Amino acid sequence: MSIEPHLSDKINSIIEIFSNGHIKEALESVEALITKNPNESLLHNISGVCYRATGHLELAVKYFENAIAIKSDFADAHFNLGLTLQDLNQLEAAVKSYQVTLALQNSYFKAHNNLGIIYKELGQMDVAIESYENALEIYPDYVEAHNNLGNVLNELGELDNAIKSYEQALVIKPDCLEAHNNLGIIFNELGQLDEAVNCYKKAIAINPEYDEAHNNLGITLNELGQLDEAINCYKKVIAINPQYAEAHNNLGITLNKLDQFYEAINFYEQALTINPNFDEAQYNLGITHYELGQTDKAFNCYKKAIVINPDHADAHNNIGNILQELGQIDEAFNCYVHALAIEPENAQFHRNLSALKHYKEGDTQLAQMQALLSTNDRTEVERINLCFALAKAYEDLGEKNNLFKVLNEGNQLRKQELDYSIEKDLKNHALIRKHFISTIKESSPYKPLTVRPIFIVGMPRSGTTLVEQIISSHHEVHGAGELPALDNLIIPIMNDCLSQNTSLSEKNFLSLRLGYLEILSNLSVTEKIITDKMPTNFEHIGFILKSFPEAKIIHLKRDAMAICWSIYQRYFPAEGIGFPYDMEDLGLFYNSYSEMMAFWHELFPNQIYDISYEDLTTNQEKETKELLEYCELEWDENCLNFHTNKRAVKTASSLQVKEKMYQGSSEAWKKYEAQLKPLINTLNYLS
């Protein structure tokens, strides 16, 4: 391209002005030159570059097209036009521009690289790889192409090759931020979390303001359980870039893990303010509302997530969970089916659907689950979910051998996953008894309660959900379900006593009282009587009666084998419950529970109301009247029609309590007596 010397000097001056960041000045100068030299293609190209730099993309396109009209074989102008069309997301047009560039100058490695970027975005991974390899054949030290090739290989699951690409980029340029960050992402995917942390920290050391690396470091620290450090990372991201919606969302996730639910909601809402179409933030907001017992709000959040992303399988699944809790079984069934249509191999969805079905021979879902379990590439968690789902199917089909094959495997894997030891629970029970033997004395009077709690305790599957459904059908009562509040408040108290070798004090009980009442007030309900049916609060009866002398405690009793069989055949999502997954553990835990209840009855005579599940199911009206009398509640006919209660029930009994009283479930275990011998022997059970 021949340019007159005096014009060449002016062009070089403009390029220098542009390079120094004075874009407006460069643009004014080049426009002046175009007026005098309208047929100089290079000037039009430079003008296009200036307009692109200022964000005026349509004008940039115009000037690049002018340059090409003047000189059709101007490779740089075709390339720059491709860049700008790519900025405008006009990908097909951009591809044509890059292809013309390469037809004119096949060694234009940046055009090969940019084609690779577009092909990746279009999902044409093989062509993207070919484009990056073409760029690298021309220029082997092209760092960006090595990094981009790694991105494609990562997306294809070729993690080892992706690592090689990123490492090659770092050999060429050791301070390549993106390569360090991307290596960290792969190590995170591989579960090599410490290596991932090191990669992110290297990127941050090079550029302390690299927000993406701080965010990814937070994600990995979260997975390592270093939640406080993860929070610091996300806050750093937000300080660098307040509009980083993903960091707000991730901070919400971490705060939710710490049970700081209202703070989590605040950050999810900030993420949605930044990006109203952020489906994951909407979904996570739903999870937090659900954990707060705000089922309606959770439902609406999941619905909004689906409006944004109709293929959000987890949102469909969670809507199914809520509909199941509300007794809308057909609608819940359809949600699980929809979720599985999106993710056919999702083991959790299969387990949820299995609870709502009665299986018959030839069921297609049964065949799908069998095929999934038969492969060796299922994760431990997936196998657990599939085993419990298949156990339900085999129980329906009457296939005892298959039932216990998958049920025993599922329970064994779940115990292994939780790294559970029965000794921890047994020692905890003994420790609680020891503390209360030495601290039993009258508490100072408390201020009268404005809200009265009723605690419903017992073993899981003993009927606590049924009793809460009955009581909460009363017009004066709100059923709060299984509140984790007591556990969260008592554990720090016990830890302090152990670390300081002190006894429980009135100060501890007052702290517990005030903390629990605050949690009840946050429920924001109008009823002045609230039930808490966390079954394992049987462990905390001493704490309850010392902190709430006026509290009502209802203890569910049921046949030991009926309880234990019902527990053993079910998956419990809560990670704090590990005793159900081994017959001997389950029997030992039941025996320890019985010992605890005998201890509390002796320590607090006439302050615990025992009710038999079997008596309740056979003499519903009589037992209900006596139950309400103990709770100091007037008779309410709704309590007999508990199955019409519209409240959501979040426990494994949600299906049963939406039906009329069922008798005979306590005998179901007897047909499996031979398979349940280890449990029978541990319980020393006599029919």
Disulfide bonds with the S-S distance in Angstrom:
none
